Protein backbone atom coordinates (compact mmCIF):
# COMPACT_ATOMS: atom_id res chain seq x y z
CA UNK A 1 0.00 0.00 0.00
CA UNK A 2 2.98 2.34 0.49
CA UNK A 3 4.23 3.23 -3.00
CA UNK A 4 7.29 4.89 -1.48
CA UNK A 5 8.68 2.08 0.67
CA UNK A 6 12.47 2.39 0.36
CA UNK A 7 14.74 -0.42 -0.67
CA UNK A 8 17.25 -1.84 1.78
CA UNK A 9 20.14 0.23 0.43
CA UNK A 10 18.15 3.48 0.50
CA UNK A 11 16.90 2.76 4.03
CA UNK A 12 20.44 2.14 5.24
CA UNK A 13 21.67 5.43 3.76
CA UNK A 14 18.77 7.50 5.07
CA UNK A 15 18.89 9.28 8.45
CA UNK A 16 17.10 7.48 11.31
CA UNK A 17 13.34 7.88 11.29
CA UNK A 18 13.47 9.61 14.66
CA UNK A 19 16.36 11.04 16.66
CA UNK A 20 16.24 12.97 19.92
CA UNK A 21 19.55 14.39 21.16
CA UNK A 22 19.69 15.89 24.66
CA UNK A 23 16.06 17.00 24.49
CA UNK A 24 14.51 18.81 27.45
CA UNK A 25 11.08 20.41 27.61
CA UNK A 26 8.94 22.02 30.31
CA UNK A 27 5.55 23.72 30.38
CA UNK A 28 6.61 26.83 32.31
CA UNK A 29 6.45 28.87 29.11
CA UNK A 30 2.82 27.73 28.73
CA UNK A 31 1.87 28.61 32.29
CA UNK A 32 2.40 25.09 33.59
CA UNK A 33 4.74 23.47 36.07
CA UNK A 34 8.35 22.38 35.83
CA UNK A 35 10.19 20.32 33.28
CA UNK A 36 8.43 17.30 31.87
CA UNK A 37 11.32 15.85 29.86
CA UNK A 38 14.98 16.09 30.82
CA UNK A 39 17.96 15.24 28.58
CA UNK A 40 16.24 12.62 26.41
CA UNK A 41 18.44 10.97 23.77
CA UNK A 42 17.28 8.06 21.64
CA UNK A 43 17.28 6.91 18.03
CA UNK A 44 14.71 4.89 16.09
CA UNK A 45 15.91 3.10 12.96
CA UNK A 46 13.93 3.16 9.72
CA UNK A 47 11.46 0.31 9.46
CA UNK A 48 11.55 -0.47 13.19
CA UNK A 49 9.07 -0.08 16.03
CA UNK A 50 9.35 1.63 19.42
CA UNK A 51 6.93 1.52 22.34
CA UNK A 52 7.06 4.44 24.78
CA UNK A 53 5.92 3.32 28.24
CA UNK A 54 5.87 4.74 31.73
CA UNK A 55 3.44 5.84 34.47
CA UNK A 56 1.01 8.72 34.15
CA UNK A 57 2.76 12.07 33.96
CA UNK A 58 6.13 10.63 32.97
CA UNK A 59 6.26 12.58 29.69
CA UNK A 60 5.17 9.99 27.11
CA UNK A 61 2.70 12.17 25.21
CA UNK A 62 5.00 15.18 25.50
CA UNK A 63 7.77 13.20 23.80
CA UNK A 64 5.38 12.20 21.01
CA UNK A 65 4.25 15.80 20.53
CA UNK A 66 7.87 16.93 20.24
CA UNK A 67 8.44 14.27 17.57
CA UNK A 68 5.33 15.49 15.73
CA UNK A 69 6.41 19.14 15.85
CA UNK A 70 3.46 20.19 18.00
CA UNK A 71 5.92 21.33 20.66
CA UNK A 72 9.43 22.78 20.33
CA UNK A 73 12.28 21.41 22.43
CA UNK A 74 13.73 24.00 24.80
CA UNK A 75 17.07 22.21 24.75
CA UNK A 76 18.52 19.66 22.35
CA UNK A 77 17.47 18.62 18.88
CA UNK A 78 14.58 16.60 17.46
CA UNK A 79 14.74 15.13 13.95
CA UNK A 80 12.00 13.15 12.22
CA UNK A 81 12.85 11.68 8.82
CA UNK A 82 15.76 14.13 8.63
CA UNK A 83 13.51 17.15 9.30
CA UNK A 84 13.17 19.38 12.36
CA UNK A 85 9.44 18.85 12.98
CA UNK A 86 8.68 22.10 14.81
CA UNK A 87 10.45 24.18 12.14
CA UNK A 88 9.32 22.37 8.99
CA UNK A 89 6.36 23.45 6.84
CA UNK A 90 3.38 21.40 8.02
CA UNK A 91 2.46 20.16 4.57
CA UNK A 92 6.04 19.07 3.87
CA UNK A 93 6.26 17.27 7.22
CA UNK A 94 2.85 15.61 6.73
CA UNK A 95 4.07 13.91 3.58
CA UNK A 96 6.48 11.92 5.74
CA UNK A 97 5.09 11.86 9.28
CA UNK A 98 1.56 10.92 10.38
CA UNK A 99 0.10 11.27 13.87
CA UNK A 100 -2.76 9.47 15.61
CA UNK A 101 -3.73 11.27 18.81
CA UNK A 102 -5.37 9.67 21.82
CA UNK A 103 -8.67 11.26 20.76
CA UNK A 104 -9.62 12.49 17.30
CA UNK A 105 -11.89 15.53 16.97
CA UNK A 106 -13.35 16.60 13.63
CA UNK A 107 -15.95 19.26 14.50
CA UNK A 108 -17.96 19.07 11.27
CA UNK A 109 -20.40 16.40 10.04
CA UNK A 110 -17.91 14.65 7.74
CA UNK A 111 -18.48 11.07 6.71
CA UNK A 112 -15.96 8.36 7.61
CA UNK A 113 -14.78 8.24 3.98
CA UNK A 114 -14.24 12.01 3.96
CA UNK A 115 -12.24 11.87 7.19
CA UNK A 116 -10.01 9.07 5.89
CA UNK A 117 -9.47 10.92 2.59
CA UNK A 118 -8.09 13.85 4.61
CA UNK A 119 -4.97 11.72 4.84
CA UNK A 120 -4.32 12.44 1.17
CA UNK A 121 -4.38 16.24 1.66
CA UNK A 122 -0.57 16.62 1.89
CA UNK A 123 -0.24 14.86 -1.47
CA UNK A 124 -3.00 16.72 -3.35
CA UNK A 125 -1.71 19.81 -5.11
CA UNK A 126 -3.74 23.02 -5.34
CA UNK A 127 -7.48 22.55 -5.65
CA UNK A 128 -7.30 19.18 -7.37
CA UNK A 129 -9.90 16.66 -6.23
CA UNK A 130 -8.89 13.24 -4.96
CA UNK A 131 -7.90 10.86 -7.74
CA UNK A 132 -8.97 7.26 -8.21
CA UNK A 133 -5.63 6.30 -6.65
CA UNK A 134 -6.41 8.41 -3.58
CA UNK A 135 -9.76 6.66 -3.22
CA UNK A 136 -8.10 3.29 -3.68
CA UNK A 137 -5.60 4.00 -0.89
CA UNK A 138 -8.34 5.27 1.42
CA UNK A 139 -10.56 2.25 0.82
CA UNK A 140 -7.64 -0.14 1.34
CA UNK A 141 -6.83 1.51 4.68
CA UNK A 142 -10.48 1.43 5.71
CA UNK A 143 -10.65 -2.26 4.83
CA UNK A 144 -7.49 -2.94 6.84
CA UNK A 145 -8.97 -1.17 9.88
CA UNK A 146 -12.41 -2.80 9.49
CA UNK A 147 -14.27 0.48 8.92
CA UNK A 148 -15.10 0.22 5.21
CA UNK A 149 -18.70 -0.72 6.08
CA UNK A 150 -18.91 2.59 7.99
CA UNK A 151 -17.86 4.71 5.00
CA UNK A 152 -21.10 6.70 4.77
CA UNK A 153 -21.60 7.13 8.53
CA UNK A 154 -21.03 10.54 10.11
CA UNK A 155 -17.76 10.40 12.02
CA UNK A 156 -19.14 12.01 15.19
CA UNK A 157 -21.86 9.33 15.41
CA UNK A 158 -19.30 6.54 15.88
CA UNK A 159 -18.22 4.88 19.10
CA UNK A 160 -14.82 5.79 20.57
CA UNK A 161 -13.29 2.56 19.27
CA UNK A 162 -14.68 3.09 15.77
CA UNK A 163 -13.36 6.66 15.73
CA UNK A 164 -9.92 5.43 16.70
CA UNK A 165 -9.88 2.87 13.89
CA UNK A 166 -10.90 5.60 11.43
CA UNK A 167 -8.09 7.82 12.72
CA UNK A 168 -5.54 5.06 12.10
CA UNK A 169 -6.99 4.47 8.62
CA UNK A 170 -6.56 8.19 7.86
CA UNK A 171 -2.93 8.05 8.99
CA UNK A 172 -2.24 4.98 6.84
CA UNK A 173 -3.85 6.72 3.86
CA UNK A 174 -1.30 9.48 4.38
CA UNK A 175 1.42 6.93 3.43
CA UNK A 176 3.94 8.18 5.99
CA UNK A 177 7.47 7.01 6.56
CA UNK A 178 7.04 7.56 10.32
CA UNK A 179 3.79 6.86 12.18
CA UNK A 180 3.37 8.35 15.67
CA UNK A 181 0.52 6.98 17.79
CA UNK A 182 -0.72 7.92 21.26
CA UNK A 183 -2.31 4.87 22.90
CA UNK A 184 -4.06 3.78 19.67
CA UNK A 185 -5.64 0.68 21.20
CA UNK A 186 -7.13 2.38 24.27
CA UNK A 187 -10.74 2.20 23.03
CA UNK A 188 -10.43 -1.01 21.02
CA UNK A 189 -11.75 -4.45 21.91
CA UNK A 190 -9.32 -7.37 21.97
CA UNK A 191 -10.07 -8.40 18.39
CA UNK A 192 -9.32 -4.96 16.98
CA UNK A 193 -6.30 -4.44 19.25
CA UNK A 194 -4.71 -7.59 17.87
CA UNK A 195 -5.62 -6.63 14.30
CA UNK A 196 -4.13 -3.15 14.73
CA UNK A 197 -0.79 -4.23 16.20
CA UNK A 198 -0.45 -7.13 13.76
CA UNK A 199 -1.04 -4.68 10.91
CA UNK A 200 1.53 -2.21 12.22
CA UNK A 201 4.14 -4.93 12.68
CA UNK A 202 3.49 -6.20 9.16
CA UNK A 203 3.87 -2.69 7.70
CA UNK A 204 7.22 -2.36 9.47
CA UNK A 205 8.49 -5.66 8.12
CA UNK A 206 7.10 -5.50 4.60
CA UNK A 207 6.98 -1.79 3.74
CA UNK A 208 9.63 -0.16 5.90
CA UNK A 209 7.15 1.89 7.95
CA UNK A 210 8.57 3.13 11.25
CA UNK A 211 6.12 3.01 14.16
CA UNK A 212 6.48 4.88 17.46
CA UNK A 213 3.62 4.40 19.88
CA UNK A 214 2.78 5.45 23.43
CA UNK A 215 1.42 2.44 25.31
CA UNK A 216 0.16 1.70 28.80
CA UNK A 217 -0.08 -2.06 28.23
CA UNK A 218 3.38 -3.54 28.84
CA UNK A 219 2.25 -6.89 27.43
CA UNK A 220 1.45 -5.34 24.05
CA UNK A 221 4.78 -3.51 24.12
CA UNK A 222 6.61 -6.79 24.71
CA UNK A 223 4.60 -8.71 22.13
CA UNK A 224 4.61 -6.32 19.17
CA UNK A 225 7.51 -3.85 19.48
CA UNK A 226 11.21 -4.29 18.80
CA UNK A 227 12.39 -1.62 21.24
CA UNK A 228 10.94 -0.06 24.39
CA UNK A 229 11.66 3.36 25.93
CA UNK A 230 10.60 3.51 29.59
CA UNK A 231 10.15 7.03 30.98
CA UNK A 232 10.11 7.91 34.67
CA UNK A 233 9.65 11.42 36.05
CA UNK A 234 10.57 13.00 32.73
CA UNK A 235 13.76 11.02 32.21
CA UNK A 236 14.65 8.04 30.05
CA UNK A 237 14.85 5.32 32.71
CA UNK A 238 15.55 2.39 30.35
CA UNK A 239 15.87 1.88 26.60
CA UNK A 240 16.38 -1.37 24.72
CA UNK A 241 14.65 -4.59 23.77
CA UNK A 242 11.53 -5.64 25.68
CA UNK A 243 13.59 -8.25 27.56
CA UNK A 244 16.08 -5.57 28.63
CA UNK A 245 13.50 -2.99 29.70
CA UNK A 246 10.42 -4.82 30.96
CA UNK A 247 12.03 -6.48 33.97
CA UNK A 248 10.56 -7.01 37.43
CA UNK A 249 13.05 -4.56 38.96
CA UNK A 250 12.35 -1.82 36.40
CA UNK A 251 8.58 -2.18 36.53
CA UNK A 252 8.59 -2.33 40.33
CA UNK A 253 10.64 0.86 40.63
CA UNK A 254 8.98 2.91 37.88
CA UNK A 255 5.34 1.96 38.50
CA UNK A 256 5.78 1.66 42.28
CA UNK A 257 3.72 -1.50 42.54
CA UNK A 258 4.35 -5.23 42.70
CA UNK A 259 3.91 -7.27 39.56
CA UNK A 260 4.50 -10.78 38.31
CA UNK A 261 6.79 -10.95 35.26
CA UNK A 262 7.16 -14.24 33.41
CA UNK A 263 7.49 -15.55 29.88
CA UNK A 264 4.46 -16.68 27.92
CA UNK A 265 5.14 -20.26 26.83
CA UNK A 266 3.08 -19.77 23.63
CA UNK A 267 4.52 -16.47 22.36
CA UNK A 268 7.92 -16.58 24.02
CA UNK A 269 7.40 -12.95 25.04
CA UNK A 270 7.18 -11.40 28.49
CA UNK A 271 3.91 -11.17 30.40
CA UNK A 272 3.34 -8.64 33.17
CA UNK A 273 0.50 -9.17 35.64
CA UNK A 274 -0.46 -6.98 38.61
CA UNK A 275 -0.39 -8.66 42.00
CA UNK A 276 -3.33 -8.15 44.36
CA UNK A 277 -2.41 -6.80 47.77
CA UNK A 278 -3.22 -10.12 49.45
CA UNK A 279 -0.54 -11.88 47.37
CA UNK A 280 2.11 -9.21 47.94
N, C-alpha and C positions, 0 to 999 in steps of 0.2 A: 504494500500500500504506500510505502514511502519511496517515491521516485528518485529521491536524492540520497539514498543510503550509500555511504562511501565505501569504496573497496578497502581491503586490508592495508594496502600501502598508503592510501590517502589518509586513513584513520590514524596510522602510526605517525604520519608527518604532521598532522593537525595538532593544535594546542589542546590541552585537556578540556573536556566539556565544561568543567567548573573548577575554578581555583580560588581559594581564599588565602591571603597571605597577611598574617598579623592583623586581622580584622577586629576592631572594637566598635561597639555602638551602644549608645544610651538614649533614653527618651527625655533627658533634661531639656533639650532644645524644643521639645514638643509639649513641655509643661508636665512631664511625667517624673518618675523617680530616677534612680541611679542607673549605672550601666547594666545592660542586659546581656551583652556579649563582650568578652574580654580576650583579646589576642588569639583569635581563632585562625588556625592554618590547616587546610586540608585540600586534597586534590582528588577529583573524580575523573577517571579515564573515560574516553569515548567508548560508547557501547556497553558501559557497565551500569550497575545499580547500587544506590546508597540509601540506606534507611537512617533517618535522623530520629533518635529516641531520647527520652529523658522525662523527668517529672514535670508537672505543670509549672509554668513560669521559668523554665530553664533556658529559654531562648530559641526553641525549635522553629516557631513560626517567624520570628525575627530574622533568623538566618535565611530562611526560605525567601522572605521579602527582600533581603539584601541581594540574594542571587537573582531575583526577578527584576531588580532595579526599582522597586517600589520605595525602598529606603536607600540612603547613601551612607556608606561607612564613614565614621568619624576619624578612624585611623585604619591604615592598611589598604589593601587593594582587593577588589572583587573582579573576576573575569569569568564570563560565561560565553562559551564558544569563541573565545578570543576577543570578545567585546567587553567594555565596561558598562554593565547594564544601566546604571543610574545616569550615565552620560550619553547613551546611544539613542538615536531617534527611535521612538516606540515602534514605528512600522518596520524599521530595519531589524530591530531586536525580535519582533514578533514573528519574523520569517524563520527564526532559528530557535527561539525559546517559547514554550507554551506553559501556562500556569493553570492549575486547578486549585481554587481556594477551598477552604473548609465549607463555605456556603456560597452558592451562586445566586446573585440577584440580577434580574433583568429589568423589571420596572415597567415594561410595556407588554401588551397581550400578543407576544410573538408565539408562533407555533414552535414545536420541538424541531422541526426541519429547519425553520428560519434561524433558530438559535445555533444549531449545529453548523449551518452554512456560514455563520459569523466567523468560524475558524478559517475560512478562505479569504477573509478581508485583507490580510497583509499581502496576499498574492494577486489580488485583483486590482489592476491599474485603472486609475481615473474613475469614470462612471460606468465602466463595463459591467454588465450583468454576469452572474455566475454561468460558467460554461457547462457543457455536458460532463466534462471531466471533474469539475467542482462538485456537481451533483453526485457523480459516481463515488467520489471520495467520501462525501458526507454520508451517503447511504451505506457504504461499506463500514464506516465507523459506527453508524447507528446499529447496523446488524451485529457487529462485534460486541457492542455494549447492550444488546437486547432491548433496544428502544425503537427499532424501526416501526413496530406496530403502533407506536405512539406519535408518529410523525405529524399528524394533523392536530394533536392535542395542544391546548394552550399551556405553555411551560409552567405558568404560575398555578395551574390546577393539579400539578403532579405531586406525588408524595416526595418526601425528602430524599429517599433512596433513588427514586426515578430521576429527580433533578440532578443528583450527583452523577448518575450514569450518563445523562445527557451532557453534563459539563465535561466529562472525560471524552465523550465522543467528539465534542467540539474541539478539544485540544488535539486529539488524534487527527482530525480533519485539517488542522493547521500544519501538519507534517513537520513537526519540529525536530531539531537535532537533540535538544535537551528538554525534558518534560519534568516540571516541578509540581509536586502534588502535596497538599496539606490534608493529611488524614482522609484520603479518598474513599476508604471503606467504612467510614464511621456510621453511615446510615444504611449500609447494605446488609442484606441477609447473607447467610453463609454461602449459599449457591452463587450469588453475584460477587461476593468477596473473592471466592476462589477463581471465578471466571476473570475478574479484573486482574488479579496478580499473576495468573497464568498468562494472560494476554500481554501484560507488561514485560514479563520475563521473556516471552517468545519474541517480542519486538526488539528487545536488547540483543538476543542471540542471533536473530535472522536479519534484522534491518539496521543494526548499529545504533538504535535509539539509546540515549542515556537517560536513566530515570533516577530522580532524587525525590524521596518522599518522606514527609513527617509521619511517624507512626506512634501509636500508644501500645499496640499489641506486639510484644516482644516475640511471640511465637511466629507471627507473620514475617517479622523482620528476619528471624533466623531461617525461615522456610524459603523465602523468595528473594532475598537480597544478598549480593556478594559481599558488601561491606556495610559496616554499621558505625555511625558516629553517635556516641552517647554524651549528651550535654548535662552539666550539673552546675547550677548557680552561675550560668552564663559562660562557663568555661568548657573546653573540650576535655572531658574526663577520660574517655577511651575512644580509640579509632582503630578499626581493623576488621578482620573477618568476624562473623557471628560467634564462632567458637572462642575467639580472643576477647570479645567485648561482653557477650552475654554470659558472664560467669556468676556464680552464687555471690562471691565477694563483691563484685561490681554492683550487681542489682541490689544487694542488701544495703550497701553504703549509699548509693544514689537515690533509691526509692524509699529508704528508711523503713523497710518492712521485711519480714521473713518470707522467703519463697522456697519452693522446691524446684531445683533445676536438674533435669535428667535428659537422656537422649531417647527420642522416639524410635522404637525398634523397626517401625515401618518406613519412615522417611530418612532416618539417620541424622536428623536435625535436632537441635535442642528444643526442649519444652520447658516453659516456665509456668509454674502454678502457684497461686497465693496459698499461704498456709493459714487456716483459721486459728484464732487466738488459743483455743483449747489444745491444739497440736503443738504450738510453739513452746 
